[in-house]
Each structure stands twice: as structure tokens, then as C-alpha cells.
Amino acid sequence: LALGVAPVVINAPFCNLVAHRLAYDLATEATANLEPGAVVFVENTNIDFVLRGLQHCDGWRPDLRIINRDLMPAAWYRDNLFMRFPDLAAVPIPTDSVRLKLDRWAVNLVRAGVTVYLEFTETSLRLAPHLVPSGHFFVVSPDSVPVIDAGMIRRQEDFERQSRFFNATKAIRRDFDAQRVYVANLYRAGIFYDTRGHYDRARELFQRALTI
């Protein structure tokens, strides 16, 4: 009897999702204050699915245009995207003989009057001079931002202190997908600040990621 009951007792905390709101908290926090009609570039599949799930199932922020950078090279994906949002098709995607230059396209969209947010990843390093921290995402600036000043960092730190997702460390320990998103967000934000020369801020973010 003990051998039969033990797996239930051990694994129940990982299986009981009744009060599990990590995905909801992440998606609502990430998008609540974004500009209406904005474009949001994402790469992380977990974030992409959650944002689309809330859009299509809960009707949350249906105005946002979610674009998966990993799928953009596929012609069928671009055709569907531009059919739904013809104003985006009016801004051609720069390309060379090998790849689409989506970083340049993001800047060109902003210069054409579209608000663009980005999930920063290692593939976005060339775009770092154009990025300003904005919660879980970064907002793309039409021109290089010379300095990430103390006010920008302070607003970001205030956001993180109030974040339901970043403060759910106990729940995250029982959710391996949430752990990956949590660690990736902090680690990649650390890369951004390291690239911009804010080494103390980068070190603090890396340390928080290591605790998970």
C-alpha cells in the first residue's frame, strides 16, 4: 500500500494545476500596458502559445499582432501574416541571399509608424542599441538609444518587484516550463545589460537566474 501511495504523494504537487496561474500572469503582465495595435516579436514557444491562447480563448488583447520570428522564413507564414495585416506588408522585409533581416525590418516598421516590442534573445544582439526595457519585452526605438539611464533601469526594477510571475519562485520550482521561461528572461535581459555596459545589473539578473 505504501509503495502504491508514495508516487501519488510525491508527484501530486506537480500535477495539481487548480491554482496554477503562472502562464496567465506572464502573458497578462507582458502585454497589459503595450500600445494598441502594436507588433510583438517572439521566439520562445512557451510565450508564443500563451499569448495566442489568451488572445483566441479569453479575448485578451486581440489588437496585438504576435509574430514568431522563427516562423518568418516560411513563405506560408508570411503570406498568412500579410493577408491579415496588409499594413505590415507595405514595409518590405530587407533580405540578402541567405536570410531575412528581421532586425532591420523591426526598425523600419517603427520608422513607418508601427509600435514594435521584442522578446530579446541572443539573435537580437545587433538590435540592442535600438532597444529600451519595457517589462517582459523591449520596445524598439527608431534610432539608437545612446544611454540606458538610471530612470529606465529603476522603472524596470519596479516592474520586477511587482511582478506576479517573477515573484512566484515557489510555484516555479514545480513547473519546469515556467523555470525555463523564468531563467531565459533573466539570462537574456542580463545579456542585454551586459552588452550596454551595465555590468552590475547584468550580474544581479544572472544571479537571480542561478537561484532557480
Solvent accessible surface area in square Angstrom, and as a share of the most:
residue,aa,sasa,rsa
1,L,190,0.95
2,A,80,0.62
3,L,161,0.80
4,G,54,0.52
5,V,70,0.40
6,A,41,0.32
7,P,68,0.43
8,V,101,0.58
9,V,99,0.57
10,I,114,0.58
11,N,71,0.36
12,A,46,0.36
13,P,49,0.31
14,F,88,0.36
15,C,93,0.56
16,N,99,0.51
17,L,111,0.55
18,V,139,0.80
19,A,91,0.70
20,H,68,0.30
21,R,134,0.49
22,L,8,0.04
23,A,45,0.35
24,Y,80,0.30
25,D,15,0.08
26,L,8,0.04
27,A,1,0.01
28,T,10,0.06
29,E,25,0.11
30,A,5,0.04
31,T,1,0.01
32,A,47,0.37
33,N,141,0.72
34,L,13,0.06
35,E,90,0.41
36,P,111,0.70
37,G,27,0.26
38,A,0,0.00
39,V,0,0.00
40,V,0,0.00
41,F,0,0.00
42,V,0,0.00
43,E,27,0.12
44,N,27,0.14
45,T,74,0.43
46,N,50,0.26
47,I,7,0.04
48,D,5,0.03
49,F,138,0.58
50,V,34,0.19
51,L,5,0.03
52,R,55,0.20
53,G,30,0.28
54,L,18,0.09
55,Q,24,0.11
56,H,142,0.63
57,C,111,0.66
58,D,93,0.48
59,G,48,0.46
60,W,80,0.28
61,R,40,0.15
62,P,98,0.62
63,D,55,0.28
64,L,6,0.03
65,R,30,0.11
66,I,7,0.04
67,I,0,0.00
68,N,12,0.06
69,R,21,0.08
70,D,92,0.48
71,L,70,0.35
72,M,0,0.00
73,P,89,0.56
74,A,28,0.22
75,A,55,0.43
76,W,165,0.58
77,Y,20,0.08
78,R,56,0.21
79,D,95,0.49
80,N,65,0.33
81,L,1,0.00
82,F,45,0.19
83,M,143,0.64
84,R,111,0.41
85,F,39,0.16
86,P,91,0.57
87,D,70,0.36
88,L,0,0.00
89,A,46,0.36
90,A,80,0.62
91,V,20,0.12
92,P,105,0.66
93,I,28,0.14
94,P,22,0.14
95,T,86,0.50
96,D,61,0.32
97,S,118,0.76
98,V,134,0.77
99,R,111,0.40
100,L,40,0.20
101,K,51,0.22
102,L,18,0.09
103,D,13,0.07
104,R,135,0.49
105,W,0,0.00
106,A,0,0.00
107,V,11,0.06
108,N,46,0.24
109,L,0,0.00
110,V,23,0.13
111,R,144,0.52
112,A,64,0.50
113,G,70,0.67
114,V,21,0.12
115,T,45,0.26
116,V,0,0.00
117,Y,13,0.05
118,L,0,0.00
119,E,7,0.03
120,F,7,0.03
121,T,3,0.01
122,E,74,0.33
123,T,78,0.46
124,S,0,0.00
125,L,78,0.39
126,R,163,0.60
127,L,5,0.03
128,A,0,0.00
129,P,54,0.34
130,H,31,0.14
131,L,0,0.00
132,V,28,0.16
133,P,16,0.10
134,S,38,0.25
135,G,17,0.17
136,H,20,0.09
137,F,2,0.01
138,F,14,0.06
139,V,40,0.23
140,V,6,0.03
141,S,25,0.16
142,P,54,0.34
143,D,87,0.45
144,S,65,0.42
145,V,17,0.10
146,P,119,0.75
147,V,96,0.55
148,I,3,0.01
149,D,66,0.34
150,A,71,0.55
151,G,17,0.16
152,M,35,0.16
153,I,22,0.11
154,R,139,0.51
155,R,155,0.57
156,Q,16,0.07
157,E,55,0.25
158,D,51,0.26
159,F,49,0.21
160,E,13,0.06
161,R,152,0.56
162,Q,147,0.65
163,S,3,0.02
164,R,124,0.45
165,F,3,0.01
166,F,14,0.06
167,N,90,0.46
168,A,22,0.17
169,T,52,0.30
170,K,177,0.75
171,A,44,0.34
172,I,0,0.00
173,R,127,0.46
174,R,131,0.48
175,D,27,0.14
176,F,124,0.52
177,D,67,0.35
178,A,9,0.07
179,Q,38,0.17
180,R,141,0.51
181,V,5,0.03
182,Y,8,0.03
183,V,50,0.29
184,A,20,0.16
185,N,24,0.12
186,L,2,0.01
187,Y,97,0.37
188,R,55,0.20
189,A,17,0.14
190,G,0,0.00
191,I,29,0.15
192,F,0,0.00
193,Y,2,0.01
194,D,65,0.34
195,T,71,0.41
196,R,50,0.18
197,G,35,0.34
198,H,50,0.23
199,Y,125,0.48
200,D,109,0.56
201,R,17,0.06
202,A,3,0.02
203,R,148,0.54
204,E,72,0.32
205,L,0,0.00
206,F,64,0.27
207,Q,105,0.47
208,R,58,0.21
209,A,11,0.08
210,L,136,0.68
211,T,78,0.45
212,I,41,0.21
